[in-house]
Structures are given as C-alpha cells and as structure tokens.
Amino acid sequence: MNLIEHFIDGKIVSGSSDRKGKVFNPATGQQESEVRLASKSDLDLAVEKAKKAYESWSIKPPLQRARIIFKFKEVIEKNFDELAKLIVSEHGKVFEDAKGSLTRGLEVVEFACGIPQMLKGDFTENVGTNIDSWSIRQPLGVCAGITPFNFPAMVPMWMFPMAIACGNTFILKPSEKDPSCPLRLAELFKEAGLPDGVFNIVNGDKEVVDAILENKDIPAVSFVGSTPIAKYIYENGAKNEKRVQALGGAKNHCVVMPDCDLDQAVNGLMGAAYGSAGERCMAQSVAVAVGNIGDELVNQISKKLETLKVGPGMDKSSEMGPLVTKEHLEKVRGYVDLGVKEGAKLIVDGRDIKLQGYENGYYIGGCLFDEVTKDMRIYKEEIFGPVLSVVRVKDFDEAVKLINDHEFGNGTSVYTRDGDVGRTFASKIKIGLVGINIPIPVPVAYHSFGGWKRSLFGDQHMHGPEGVRFYTKLKTITSRWPSGVRTNPEFIMPIMK
C-alpha cells in the first residue's frame, strides 16, 4: 500500500504519529493509498523549520524570490499532465477539468512572478518642512493554509505562491482525501530552487488544524471549506490573535431572464451545475427562472442531461466523473431523497446510475429539480453535488430579493440581453463574485476571489492584490535629518509645518 507522508524542510518526513487515513480512487471505489495523519508535534516541527527558513528567505530581494517562482512555473508546465492525473486519481474529476483547475492555479504563480512591482511602497517628499514619509510592506512570518478536497492544486496555489513571494514561509495542510498533488507541488518547488523549509506539507485532520490555530508562531491562516468549519477557523484563529481569511460555503444562483440567449444560458448552466460533479464552491446550484422562461429552461436542461456522459475521469468521453468518497455520495443522494420528500418536482433522477466495470465507483448522474421553493432545505443548504434546483419568480426584482436574502454570498450570474438589467444586477446584488452572461465568475489572478455574508469570514479576499495585502503588514516611516537648527520641546500633538 502506497504511504503518503509529510514534506518538511525540503524532504519527505514520516513524523511521530502512527495514525493513517485511507485514500481511494473514486472511479473504482478501491483504496490505493494511505496518508500519514500528523500530530501536534509534527506541526510544531514544521513551524520550527519554517521559522528558521524565514530568517533568510524574508530578507532575500523580491527579484530573487520572483526568479525562483518563474522557475516553479516552468517545472509545473513540464509536469502538467502528471499533476492533472494525480488530481483525477484521487478526486475523480475528468482529466480536462483537472487541467483547467491546474491552469487557474498556475495563473496565480504567474501573477506572483511580478511581486517586485507589487511590493513597491509609497513615498512622499516634504510632508512637513524637511520631513519625508514613506510606507513599505513586510512579510508576516510562518503562514498556514488549510485547503479542501475539491481543488487539490488550484486552491493551495491561490495561497502559497502569494505568501512565499511576499517573503513568508508556508505550511500547507491539504485535504487528507487527495493529498498527492500538493505533495508533488512541494517537490517541484524544491526542484525550482526554493530553499528548504520555505514550503512545507503537513497532512492530517482536525488534530493538526487545531495545532495550527493554537500555534503562537503562525500569525496568519488561510482556509477554504464549508461554512461551519470556516466560522470555526475564523473564531479560533482570531482568539489566538491571528489574521484569518476563511472562505466558506455557497449557494450560487443563476438568474435566467426571458430575453436571454437561452442556448447560451442552458450550456452555461450545464457546465456550472454538473462540471466537476457539482463539487465546486462556484457551482451554479440554483437556476432562477424569471417570468415565462421556466418551462423552456427546464425542458432544454432535461434534454441535455439525457446525453450527459458520466464516467471515470481518464475516459476522454467522460463529461462528469464520480464524487470524491462513498460518504459524500450518500450525502448527495440523501439530499435528492429529501427534495422529493419536501415536494420539489424531480425532473431528472441520477441516483441509480450504474457503470459497467465501475460498479463500486462513487457515481451519481445529474439531477434536476423544478418547482423548488425558498423554504426547502435543498434550496437553503449547500449540496455540493450534481443537483440543480429551478426556482421560479415573477420578475427581476423578486429574483434579486431571493438572492440577497440567502445566507450565502459567494457567486451569482445573470443571463440577459438587456444592458440595464445587467448593470442593475451587478450594482444591487449582495454577492462577492458576479457574472453577466458568464456562468462561473471566478476572477483571474490579478483580481481577487472571495464572497460576502457567510461565504467569507475575514476582511480580505484571496490572491491578487488582496493576497498581497493579506500576506504582508504595512509599515510607515516618517523621517527628518538634523539640520543644525535647534528647537525647543513641543508638548502638543505633532503637526506638519
């Protein structure tokens, strides 16, 4: 049995714990690996090594850090297919989708290559007579990231390249469900010339998460996952005087206006609702049908679902792969059962799909509900599977109110040909990420990613300019050099003259 270990101080480390987790291939349902689950002492060792590495890494000129990150970009590109296959083998998403998610992570690496420009401060000459003032951004120290199973490459790459480019060292706690790709990224970063101890991987579960939150030498924690855990991370991180960005759950709505290009809307919804088996924080799980568009929308989506190709991720004909674990499969099936019980109309039922040769895989077909109401649990809660709910509203204002009243505020979209509708929607909607005729409005790396309301705990979004601000602290210097003129003491608040 393959055993996946930690990566600390530039080498594979077993650590002190004998606890192990099981890693499965979702396509077959077979266990293929074990992963070592860290103890508090393992985390403390990683912090010790990262603190030591910080002493020299933090004072390395940004240009030198950028050159190593440039090299990291090159080695990722050379090993692109290998990394994508690792994602498929443990997460289950189809190969092209795995490559797409890896590309979105690589964009952040590319952005981080420009860190010398982003760390430039501001300077003002003569804020007072012969007094100058300037600001600089300096790294924090040992930062940590706790990442989910659904994007084992992309989400970690939204964190550690920015943190490391800013001069910090980093400890990543990836999901124990699919840890191989992050471990390989750490090895590739070392190959690119990253000094030992700057980037470390500590695999584990709640025990190591709590150790991260309690460790006094970690000043900043980034997290992506469910809302209850995001709130837990935020509260306990703040209690231990850390800065925290904790991205939580989502219930993303796609508003379909009667005037839209319906083919475009349907195709967008198909990819956004069923791509990656719905295991995306930006999945569109609610279609809001405005006015009289509902019947045709449901009819066209149901026809598309009849031809949706579900299969193992490495099958080139597959459009949707399995769910990540047997437990998650049962959870999603349970939500479909619940929707039927709550009175929603199940138009397409994917619960009983069977694939020859893959009978033990964690598969469910695409599911489509109509006549869903806002009081149903399948509307309120994040299902995180290939389940699309259609809610019908009478007009645009009702659609906006429906979205703004929901507890989550991660992403939303509107399909329309009316420019005024698109502009009004973007202005009035209380959501962090908005698409207009765009199904999954994930911003590029030089903008920042994050939701509102209970989809984000903390003040700053992830990667991009917000990432630079999160992983640095601002220092402002005011300076005057002796001129030979002596003055008397002043006992008032200093003012510039």
C-alpha positions, -999 to 999 in steps of 0.1 A, spaced: 0 0 0 14 34 -10 20 56 20 18 94 16 40 112 41 47 149 50 71 173 34 91 192 59 123 212 55 128 200 19 124 163 24 98 135 29 92 130 67 72 103 84 66 122 116 57 109 151 22 97 145 11 62 136 -24 74 126 -33 70 89 -61 78 66 -74 60 36 -71 74 1 -95 60 -25 -98 61 -63 -133 74 -67 -137 59 -101 -133 24 -89 -140 27 -52 -108 10 -44 -83 21 -18 -50 29 -34 -30 48 -7 -27 56 29 -18 91 42 0 98 74 -20 120 98 2 144 117 3 150 154 8 184 171 45 176 175 47 171 137 31 205 131 55 221 157 85 206 139 73 221 106 68 255 122 103 253 137 119 246 103 98 273 86 108 299 113 144 291 106 140 294 69 121 327 73 152 343 87 170 342 53 140 340 29 123 371 42 154 393 35 160 379 1 153 406 -25 119 403 -41 135 399 -75 154 369 -64 122 353 -50 105 361 -82 132 342 -102 126 311 -82 88 314 -88 95 318 -125 113 285 -124 85 269 -104 61 280 -132 84 262 -158 86 230 -138 48 229 -133 43 233 -171 68 204 -177 49 182 -153 14 194 -161 -2 161 -172 14 142 -143 -2 167 -119 -36 165 -136 -36 127 -135 -28 128 -97 -59 150 -93 -81 127 -113 -68 96 -94 -78 109 -60 -105 135 -66 -123 119 -96 -129 149 -118 -124 144 -155 -89 150 -170 -96 181 -189 -113 197 -159 -83 188 -138 -61 205 -163 -83 235 -163 -82 238 -125 -44 234 -125 -43 263 -151 -62 285 -128 -37 278 -101 -8 284 -124 -22 319 -131 -16 328 -95 20 316 -98 24 338 -129 9 367 -110 33 361 -81 63 364 -105 55 401 -106 60 405 -68 88 432 -71 63 456 -86 35 447 -61 57 453 -31 67 488 -41 58 513 -13 46 549 -15 69 579 -9 60 615 -2 87 642 0 83 671 23 51 661 42 64 688 65 94 711 63 124 688 55 103 658 66 97 628 43 73 599 48 71 565 31 53 532 35 66 496 29 51 462 31 69 435 50 62 397 54 44 383 84 64 351 92 52 315 91 18 314 73 -5 284 71 -32 272 46 -59 246 52 -75 235 19 -104 214 7 -106 182 -14 -124 197 -44 -94 216 -58 -62 199 -45 -40 220 -67 -58 253 -75 -69 263 -40 -34 257 -24 -19 276 -53 -42 305 -45 -24 307 -12 12 296 -10 27 313 -41 15 347 -29 26 341 7 60 329 -4 65 356 -30 58 382 -2 87 368 18 68 345 42 74 308 47 43 285 44 28 253 59 0 237 39 -25 213 54 -42 198 23 -73 176 24 -65 141 36 -88 128 8 -65 137 -21 -31 147 -8 -7 135 -36 -9 165 -59 0 191 -32 29 169 -21 42 168 -57 39 206 -60 62 209 -30 87 186 -46 86 206 -78 90 239 -59 122 225 -43 134 214 -78 128 250 -89 153 262 -63 131 270 -33 152 268 -1 144 240 23 118 249 49 101 277 30 72 255 18 61 225 39 32 200 37 17 186 69 -10 160 62 -37 155 88 -72 160 102 -87 181 129 -58 175 153 -34 193 130 -59 220 122 -63 228 159 -25 227 163 -22 253 135 -48 275 152 -31 273 186 5 277 175 17 312 185 43 313 158 18 312 130 4 348 125 -19 341 95 -42 313 84 -60 309 50 -89 285 47 -113 272 21 -141 248 30 -176 246 45 -192 275 64 -193 258 98 -156 250 96 -148 284 81 -165 300 111 -146 277 135 -113 286 118 -121 323 120 -132 324 156 -104 303 169 -78 319 148 -89 354 160 -90 341 196 -53 332 191 -45 367 176 -41 356 140 -53 373 109 -76 349 91 -93 346 57 -118 318 58 -138 311 27 -170 291 34 -200 276 16 -221 288 -12 -255 285 -29 -249 302 -62 -279 315 -82 -281 319 -119 -308 343 -130 -323 334 -164 -342 364 -179 -369 359 -206 -349 379 -231 -316 359 -228 -299 337 -253 -314 306 -239 -290 282 -256 -261 302 -241 -278 301 -206 -285 264 -208 -250 255 -219 -236 277 -192 -258 261 -165 -249 226 -176 -212 232 -172 -216 253 -140 -240 229 -123 -226 195 -134 -190 202 -141 -167 185 -115 -199 167 -104 -210 199 -87 -181 198 -62 -172 234 -67 -177 264 -44 -186 283 -75 -211 257 -89 -244 271 -100 -268 251 -80 -299 273 -83 -314 285 -116 -338 314 -111 -363 313 -139 -378 348 -144 -413 352 -159 -423 327 -185 -389 313 -193 -392 284 -168 -409 257 -189 -385 260 -218 -355 263 -195 -364 231 -177 -372 213 -209 -338 222 -225 -317 213 -195 -335 179 -191 -328 171 -227 -291 180 -222 -289 158 -191 -301 128 -211 -269 129 -231 -245 138 -202 -217 113 -203 -208 101 -167 -177 80 -164 -142 77 -150 -121 109 -152 -94 94 -175 -120 84 -201 -118 110 -228 -155 108 -235 -165 115 -199 -180 149 -191 -186 142 -154 -168 119 -131 -176 104 -97 -180 121 -63 -149 121 -41 -159 95 -15 -186 69 -7 -197 90 23 -202 121 1 -221 101 -25 -246 90 2 -249 126 15 -258 139 -20 -282 110 -26 -298 119 7 -304 155 -4 -321 142 -36 -343 120 -14 -350 150 8 -360 172 -22 -386 146 -33 -399 144 3 -401 182 5 -423 183 -26 -399 195 -53 -405 180 -87 -376 157 -97 -374 161 -134 -342 141 -139 -331 114 -114 -295 104 -115 -294 83 -83 -295 49 -98 -268 52 -124 -246 21 -129 -215 19 -150 -203 -15 -163 -169 -23 -149 -171 6 -123 -200 -7 -102 -181 2 -70 -173 38 -81 -189 68 -64 -212 78 -93 -244 97 -94 -260 111 -125 -270 147 -130 -302 156 -111 -327 183 -119 -354 197 -96 -382 220 -107 -407 239 -85 -382 244 -57 -392 270 -31 -371 291 -8 -382 273 24 -369 239 12 -336 226 27 -324 216 -8 -326 254 -16 -312 266 17 -282 242 21 -251 236 0 -254 201 -15 -220 201 -32 -231 176 -59 -246 175 -94 -280 187 -83 -296 218 -100 -327 234 -85 -350 256 -105 -368 283 -86 -395 303 -105 -401 340 -98 -424 365 -114 -399 393 -122 -363 406 -119 -369 424 -85 -381 391 -69 -350 374 -83 -327 400 -67 -345 398 -34 -343 360 -34 -306 361 -38 -299 389 -14 -320 372 13 -299 340 12 -273 335 39 -245 327 14 -230 353 -9 -203 336 -29 -211 339 -66 -240 346 -89 -248 352 -126 -275 367 -148 -282 358 -184 -298 387 -203 -295 408 -235 -306 439 -216 -276 461 -206 -296 479 -180 -306 447 -163 -270 435 -163 -258 468 -148 -285 470 -122 -279 434 -112 -242 439 -108 -249 470 -86 -276 458 -64 -267 422 -58 -252 414 -24 -227 388 -36 -189 389 -38 -185 375 -74 -209 384 -102 -212 371 -138 -231 387 -166 -237 361 -193 -208 342 -175 -217 310 -157 -188 307 -132 -174 342 -125 -141 332 -110 -118 362 -113 -84 360 -130 -53 360 -107 -47 398 -109 -82 403 -94 -91 388 -61 -115 359 -51 -140 359 -23 -176 360 -13 -198 380 10 -220 372 40 -215 336 54 -193 327 24 -163 346 38 -151 352 73 -124 379 74 -118 412 57 -97 402 27 -103 381 -4 -78 356 -18 -49 360 -43 -44 391 -65 -39 425 -48 -59 413 -17 -35 384 -14 -5 408 -12 -22 428 15 -32 397 35 3 382 35 21 415 44 19 441 71 22 478 64 49 500 80 50 538 76 82 557 83 84 595 89 119 609 88 138 642 94 176 645 94 193 670 117 199 704 101 218 721 129 188 741 139 178 735 175 142 737 186 125 736 220 103 707 232 67 708 220 40 693 242 12 691 216 3 665 191 29 668 163 17 687 132 34 692 99 46 727 93 
